[in-house]
Amino acid sequence: MMKKLLLFFALFSFAIVSAQGVIPVKLLSNAKSGPERYVGADAYGSQYTIFDNEFRKDAERGRLKFKVLSLGQVYRADIQNPLQLVLFYKAFNTAVLLDNQLNETSRINFSNIPQPIIADAVGLASQNRLWVYDINTQQIGLYDLAQGAFRAITPPFNDRIRYYQNDYNYFYWIDSQNRCHAVNLFGKVNFLGNVPEFGHAQFISSGALLLSREGALYHYNLASEKLTPVTIVEKSFRDFYLAGDILSIFTDSEIIQYKVTLPK
């Protein structure tokens, strides 16, 4: 009788959670960490962090480091291609490209190109190019690494970029009014929808994001404007990063990894 009651309550509890639309996760691992700023993980399982303006890669064979004292703080790191990493030093209007051993392969000072720009966002695009948002003209464009030239592909925008993310073919951003947009390599701009107030964000598709809000993590559908909680146990965390179906949560002392299946 007691076993039947326990089974009933277990099934009842599961039904409540399912009805609430909570996204479950499965704990995979946790590891101690220090006060580093978490960047993310690549397809090979290497973890990337920044500490004291030093870019770090932790792989099976050990830790690699890269630091340029003269450029100061790493504003953003693009790790989508482990063979061509992009570090953006916003204060010095400079991007540095690294190989998989963190050797510098290229350095671009956008103040010194034929038609100087002031970059506010930089990321890796396809065909040996970089996505760049020029704050002077308020336009998004492509910088050709071989030709050393920038070409704007969008009209000017009135609102500043609050958050951005990119892949080889698209540049996504959330503006200061919390509106989401995407532009492709040909300059076609699409409005994707509005997002609620958030702390950190990550696009997981053109129609959905992960958002942190008040110490919790949510899946957000842009079309339905629906927020669905993701059931991580951490009550506070500094950042998160999703790669495939692996969700990494970065706290003050640990990196916790979960397996999660998210709706797109």
C-alpha positions, -999 to 999 in steps of 0.1 A, spaced: 0 0 0 28 24 10 46 17 -23 14 24 -43 10 57 -24 46 67 -31 42 58 -68 10 78 -69 27 109 -54 57 105 -77 35 104 -108 13 133 -94 44 154 -89 57 147 -124 23 156 -138 24 190 -120 59 197 -133 49 187 -168 18 209 -166 39 238 -156 60 233 -187 94 231 -169 123 219 -190 142 191 -171 180 186 -172 204 158 -163 235 165 -143 266 154 -162 296 168 -142 308 196 -120 343 210 -116 359 235 -93 367 269 -109 381 302 -98 371 338 -104 375 335 -142 350 349 -167 334 320 -185 334 321 -223 321 287 -233 331 253 -246 339 240 -281 328 208 -299 359 190 -286 351 197 -250 377 224 -244 367 251 -220 375 288 -226 378 314 -198 393 349 -193 411 359 -162 431 391 -156 428 398 -193 443 365 -202 425 343 -226 426 306 -215 419 273 -231 416 242 -210 418 210 -229 427 174 -222 464 181 -228 465 210 -204 460 248 -204 470 272 -231 471 310 -225 472 342 -246 476 377 -233 485 411 -249 493 436 -222 491 466 -246 455 458 -256 440 455 -221 407 438 -215 392 412 -238 357 425 -245 344 395 -264 357 361 -276 343 342 -305 350 304 -302 326 290 -328 356 278 -348 383 263 -326 408 267 -354 402 304 -358 393 321 -326 385 358 -325 393 381 -296 378 416 -296 396 444 -277 369 471 -278 388 498 -259 416 496 -286 393 490 -316 412 459 -324 405 422 -332 431 394 -328 427 360 -345 443 329 -329 448 293 -340 439 263 -319 472 266 -300 464 302 -292 491 315 -315 483 349 -330 477 346 -367 463 381 -375 456 415 -358 433 442 -371 432 477 -358 401 491 -373 414 526 -368 442 519 -394 422 503 -422 417 524 -455 383 536 -443 386 536 -405 357 525 -384 350 522 -347 339 486 -340 313 480 -313 307 443 -322 330 418 -339 325 381 -347 336 355 -372 317 352 -405 322 328 -435 347 331 -463 375 346 -442 355 376 -431 344 392 -398 310 406 -388 315 442 -376 291 468 -362 305 503 -369 293 526 -342 301 557 -362 277 549 -390 255 526 -369 258 500 -397 266 463 -397 290 451 -423 317 425 -432 355 430 -429 374 410 -455 406 396 -439 424 391 -472 416 425 -486 418 444 -454 386 463 -461 352 468 -445 319 470 -464 286 480 -447 256 458 -457 228 473 -437 211 507 -434 219 527 -402 201 518 -370 188 542 -344 191 520 -314 224 507 -299 232 470 -298 227 456 -263 237 420 -270 249 403 -301 257 368 -313 268 354 -347 275 323 -367 290 321 -402 259 332 -420 240 354 -396 245 382 -372 219 383 -344 214 412 -320 191 426 -293 188 464 -293 184 488 -265 146 484 -268 149 446 -263 140 440 -299 157 410 -317 170 412 -353 191 391 -376 210 400 -408 224 376 -434 255 379 -455 236 397 -482 223 424 -459 187 412 -455 175 423 -420 147 404 -403 128 414 -371 126 383 -349 105 396 -320 107 412 -286 123 398 -254 115 406 -217 141 421 -195 171 398 -190 206 395 -175 224 373 -200 212 358 -232 221 333 -259 203 327 -292 197 289 -297 179 295 -330 163 323 -350 131 318 -330 143 311 -294 168 321 -268 180 312 -233 177 341 -209 188 346 -173 163 365 -151 166 372 -114 189 342 -108 169 317 -128 173 303 -164 145 303 -190 139 292 -225 121 320 -244 101 315 -276 100 347 -297 69 339 -316 47 329 -286 66 352 -262 65 322 -237 91 319 -209 97 283 -198 119 276 -167 150 253 -171 153 233 -139 189 238 -129 195 236 -92 218 267 -89 201 296 -72 227 320 -84 251 319 -113 273 343 -132 268 330 -167 258 301 -189 266 286 -223 248 261 -244 268 239 -270 247 213 -287 227 196 -258 253 204 -232 244 233 -209 273 248 -188 265 269 -158 293 290 -144 291 300 -107 316 317 -84 332 283 -76 322 257 -101 314 248 -137 284 226 -138 273 207 -169 239 194 -177 224 175 -206 193 193 -218 169 190 -247 154 223 -256 125 232 -279 137 253 -308 
